[in-house]
C-alpha cells in the first residue's frame, strides 16, 4: 500500500500538527506500507525510515516570517511534485485543509479518484483582529467545509473540532481519534532522578515554583495573559519552551527563562523539572502539550474551552476562563487555579501517578495507529472496487 501524507510543515517546525504528522509517519510505515510525506522545505525533514521517504516542497514562507501565521506558499515545482506523488498513491492523508499545498493535493486526488482521508485538527482560530477573524470564517466556509464534505473519510482529533463541523453532511460518518503521546519519552521522575538535579541542569531555581508554558509564541496561545501572570507572580520561575514573534525574553523579566531548541528527551526532561503546565490558549483542537504533561505526571491548567477536547480529562486537568480582551482577569483566574494545585501541598505522588495512568490508557499511539491503518485499508479496498466498477461501466457503455 502506498500512502501519501501531506502537511504544511515537517516536525522540525515544532508545531503540534507537524509533530503528530511525524509520529504517524513513523508508526504507519512498515514492510507492507510505503509512506511518503510531503511538506514545506522551510525546515528540515526527518530521516527516512525503511520504505518511507520525505519530499520537501519548495515554498515561499514570508507570511509566517512577517506575521507568525503558518502559511507556506508552494512554488510551481512543488505543485508538479504533488501531482506526481498523488497520481502514484493508493490513498492520501492530509492534516488540516487550510494550506495551499493540501488544497492542491485534494483537488488532484479527487480528479485522479485517489481516496482521501482528512485529519482535521482545528476548527475556528480566533484572533484579536476582526479582519483575520472574518477571513478565517470565510476560509472555513468556502474551503474547509467543502473539502471535509467531499473527503472519503474525516477524522477529528478532538471533540471540539468535531462539534465545530458537526452540522456538515459527510460521505461517511466522521470519527474521533485522539492523538497519542510518546509515553516512553514523556514520563514522571524515575528512580535516581530528582527535580532539583534537573532544575540545576536547566539553570532553574530549586526552591521556587516552576510554571511551564510549551507552544509557539503567538497570539492564540495566550502570551498576553502569560505576561500578566509573570508580572503578578514575580517570586515564581516562569519557563517558556517554544519560539515565535511574541518572545518572552523581550519582557525583560528576571523570573522568565526561555528554551527554544528542546525536543523529545530534552523537552521531556523540562516537563519533569517543572511543577505545572499552564496554557491559556484559544482556538485549539487538542494541544499535544497537555497530553505530554499528563504522561509526565504534571498538573495542568488550561482554558475551559480546551477542556472540551476530551471531556474525560476533566478529572485530571484544571480549567480556567480565557476572557477575550481581559488579559488581567484571565491571568488572575489562571493564577487562582495554579494556587489550588500548588498550595497547600495539593500535589502528591498519587495524583501524578493517576495522571500518568490516564494518559497511558487514553492516548496511545499504538491504538491511534491501528485505527488509522484500519481506515486507510478500508478506503483503499473500497476505492479499488469503485474504480473497477467504474471501468466496467465505461466498457459496457462503449459496447
Secondary structure by P-SEA (a helix, b strand, c coil): cbbbbbcccccccccaaaaaaaaaaaaaccccbbbbbbbbcccccccccccccccccccccccccccccbbbbbcaaaaaaaaaaaaaccbbbbcccccaaaaaaaaaaaaaccbbbbbccccccccccaaaaaaaaaaaaccaaaaaaaccbbbbccaaaaaaacccccccbbbbbcccccccccccccccccaaaaaaaaccccccbbbbbbcccccccaaaaaaaaaaacccbbbbbcccccccccccccccbbbbccccaaaaaaaaaaccccccccccccccaaaaaaaaabbbbbbccccccccccccccbbbbbbccccaaaaaaaaaaaaaaaaccccccaaaaaaaaaaaaacccaaaaaaaaaaaaaaaaaaaaaaaaaaaaaaaaaac
